[in-house]
Structure formats: structure tokens, C-alpha cells
Amino acid sequence: MNFRMAEEKFFLVVSCLATAFAIGTLVYIIGTIFMEALPSLSLEFITTAESDFPGVGGAIANAIVGTILISFFATLLATPLAIGTAIYLQKYAKESLFTKTVRFLIEVLSGTPSIVIGIFGMLVLVYYMKNITGGFSLISGSIALAILIMPVIERAVEDAIFAVPKSIESGSYALGANKWETIRNITLPTAISGIMTGIILGFGRAAEESAVVILTAGYSQFMPEFAIKSSDKLAAGFKIYPIQDLVGTLPYSVYHGYENSNVIPISDAFAAAFVLIVIVLSINVVAKILLWRYKIEL
């Protein structure tokens, strides 16, 4: 008995030390980035576009707005596909080799390195479809990011739909509702918190991605412009801003700062990284709160 108690205490201590090490590592990384960012981190740095700041670097408002825009459009494109796929696999498709294959392919897509998706996006969206997307642009980056985050959202939505009590759906069928009416009026509203969690996690995944946006969205020092102008380089004869235009993002700002550290203070790159961390952490906190509410409700 003493040996079993000692063994239990030993593994409890090991587990606590592992937890402390993980938390300490995160705090150390964030703290180091924050300290390195302090020389550049200011309200002016965050609220001013790089084009409005003298010299190179010095501000990231254009990158913050660009990150939010590209993440929003990527999530907007990925969400309908993810929800539709999850509904089909959970409510319409019977368990078979086909559904197992689809789930396997989604897992493969989820595990595909982002650099591979970035290269695919650069080849297809930036070069082959340049007369439609505008080349390096917000829409090219959004489509590539949508491919990247779709499995994240789909998995979360499918789990949320699976967790809906079958008794609730059976009651709907007993009252004469068909399958689609039950899904629309019972299943999806009941699973909405879990669905929203998946969407927010997808948004956060898009916001933190670097390889894809570097290879597809390019970079702009200017704040995104909302306008439609004529252009003989595009198939439609006009260019939609900022959809078909270059857009700055925080991951690229970090890369840009390090790549040009001879003319840009290295603290600018750390400040951009710190702002990105704060945004991603905030998004994940919101997702965790929704997930907690979702579990409590169920």
C-alpha cells in the first residue's frame, strides 16, 4: 500500500512539473517577445499604417487590418463547405468505405504542411489565375487559407452535430418533421455553440498562418482600399479593391522586419509578433469560453 501511494505521489509530482514547465515555457516566450518589442510597441505603432510612417517599417495598422480581412474572408469561404460536409457525413451518408475515405482525406488535408498549400496557391491562384485573382492578392490568400482551415472547422462542426442528443431529434421526427427540417430547426440550433467554436478556431488558425499568406497575399504598406477601378490586366476589365489587391498581414510584417533588419529596427518585428500573439490568444480564449458553455448546456 505504501509503495502504491508513493508511486501515485511520484507521478502526481511529475505531472505537476510537466504542467509547470509547459506554462513556464509559454510565459517565457511571450515575455521575451514582449520585452524585445517594448522599444517599438506604442499606440502610434499599432494605429498608424506603414505608408504613413516616415521611412521603412515603424507601424503595423495596415497589417492588423489586413490580417483581420484575410482571416474573415478565408473563414467566410471555408465555413459553408465545412458545415455542408459535416451535415452530409453525420446525417445523410451511411457509414461505408466512401465516408471513411472522405474522413481520411479530410485528415490528410488537415495534416498537410501549410507551405505545400502555399506553393499550390502561388502556382494556381497567383500565376495561372492571375487575370481573375489579380495575382498576389487578398482573394488568393483567402482561398488558400480557406483550404487550410476547412478541416479544422469541419471536424469541430461534425463533433458538435454528433453530440446533439438523439432524443431531441426523435421528438422532431415524431411531430412530423422531415430530416432537413429537423436538421435546420433542431440539430443546428442545438449545436450552434460548438459550430461557432469551430468557426472561431478556424479564424484564429487563419490569422496566425505565415507561409500561405507570404506566398499568396503578398504585402502592402498601405491600408486596404475599398473601391472598384478599371483595369485591362484582369478578365473582367475592372479591379475590386482590396479583394484583388495586395494586402499586408502581421505574419508577413514579422518576416519583413527580420528580412530587412538592416533598415528596420528588430523591435518592430517583435512588436508585430506580440500583437499577433495577443490577437490569436484572444480568439482562442473566446473559443474556449464558447466550448465551455457548449459542454455545460449539453
Secondary structure, 3 states (H helix, E strand, C coil): CHHHHHHHHHHHHHHHHHHHHHHHHHHHHHHHHHHHHCCCCCHHHHHCCHHHCCCCCCCCHHHHHHHHHHHHHHHHHHHHHHHHHHHHHHHHCCCCHHHHHHHHHHHHHHHCCHHHHHHHHHHHHHHHCHHHHCCCCHHHHHHHHHHHHHHHHHHHHHHHHHCCCHHHHHHHHHCCCCHHHHHHHHHHHHCHHHHHHHHHHHHHHHHHCCHHHHHHCCCCCCCCCCEEEECCCCCCCEEEECCCCCCCCHHHHHHHHHHCCCCCCHHHHHHHHHHHHHHHHHHHHHHHHHHHHHHHHC
